[in-house]
Amino acid sequence: MAEPSYLSVTAHAYDAVAVRYADLARDELVQLPLDRAVLAAFAEYARGPVAELGCGPGRVTAHLRDLGLDAFGIDLSPVMIDLARQEHPDLRFEVGSMDALELGDGELGGIVSWYSVIHTPPEELPPYFAEFRRVLAPGGCLLLGFFEAEGGPVTVFDHAVAPAYRWPIDKLAGLAYEAGFAEIGRMSREPREGERFRRGHLLMHRVSEGTEVAM
């Protein structure tokens, strides 16, 4: 089966800017106390190995490790993975796609998708949530970081690297609910200087088979 074009476009686009992206993003979390807070909350809930999906150069994966988690990273971009391995040689990084993870059922205690599902066309996103649920153990946590639509519908925008989508936070939470996730909490923050859009964060957990999910 041919690889969907948006995956190829995204991988090649991040390959092309990987070095510059890594340099710009390396110390970004130092300036983002609310983002660090939601990652710290995720670390409190997660149990067992944790995967950062769409890990880029590995800065968030390393931060999760520093929070005491057994963390590793997966990314579509081979160049990003090479940079992550150079920057963090003590951590595991693999090339892969979020919709077809080479992981066993229930293998993970947590998943962080930090501004990575943003590049997935809306109609393609439900299978990603199904795959997240498959590889998470019951009770395992999912943390999503994304750009909010701020009262509007799902909207494509000119992301600096590849086409991306802004999401209404309730709609994205609804997709996760339909896949078998229950919401723990959410955090929105206004754009800081140099940012265009409000940032959204959803913290959820995978419910057991047969358990009713509350919205």
Secondary structure by P-SEA (a helix, b strand, c coil): ccccaaaaaaaaaaaaaaaaaaaaacccccccaaaaaaaaaaaaccccbbbbccccccaaaaaaaaaccccccccccaaaaaaaaaacccbbbbbbbccccccccccccccccccccccccccccaaaaaaaaaaccccbbbbbbbcccccccccccccccccbbbbcaaaaaaaaaaacccccbbbbbcccccccbbbbbbbbbbbcccccccc
